[in-house]
Amino acid sequence: MERLDEVRAFIEFDCAHGRYIEPAERMEAVRERLFDVLHTYSPGVIVKAGLGCGKLLEKLAGESDAYIVVVEPSLKAITDFIGRCEPSIRERVRFINGEFHDFPIDYYKADLLVCVDYLDIFDSSRSLDEFKRALRFEGILFLCTVVLDNGDTDGIYDEYAHSVFPLHNDYYLEDDLRTFLELKEFRFIKGSVLKFRKELKKETAHFKGHFGDVSETAVCALLREHEEIMRRLYGMDDDGRVDEPYMIGCFMRNKPS
């Protein structure tokens, strides 16, 4: 199975459970900050990279009169959502079945591009190049993603993510993500890193439910090996709960001088 097919299969699995992409515990924080961007910049064309569970899209469509396009790699996720959403959403939103490495949006079409929880599943560099191409100059990228604590220079939390999620690429250190986006010609406007409590045992079981070959024994051994760092940087407790850093950021595409 090619990677894109694996990505589609995982998206379809996760949409049914809502644990990794746009989970409920982060929804209100993301919604609040996204609405602030809507009211500040009043975009005429919004492109959402990834459908997720669809709840954020419904809130977005209810709050904005903009022309909204969703690019989603899984055709099944699109058809399932269309089948259950309100007629008003079907009438207002346009869906495109496509991937992020070859983003099916023409040059300079988007005033606002929204990407929530998809960046680490795809090649982030290629995806951001495509997002930049699709955004007009001084357009806004609203990006939400897990990041590493700045003290986690060895990427221990990344090691955990790789051990449970075979499709995971890499998380960035908080400061490194901002620098990376600057190199991609996106200027940081505002944002913050919040921490959300996560139960690693439940997350491991979630991934095992889809991939099957996740070794819970190996995951436990990894966490024991790096227990001091996981406790100090991520607040891990005896039950395997951690405080996961999550960036909600607003970036502007630079205008050539």
Summary of the structure (lengths in Angstrom):
residues: 257
radius of gyration: 18.0
end to end distance: 44.9
largest distance: 54.4
contacts: 816
relative contact order: 0.14
helix: 46%
strand: 25%
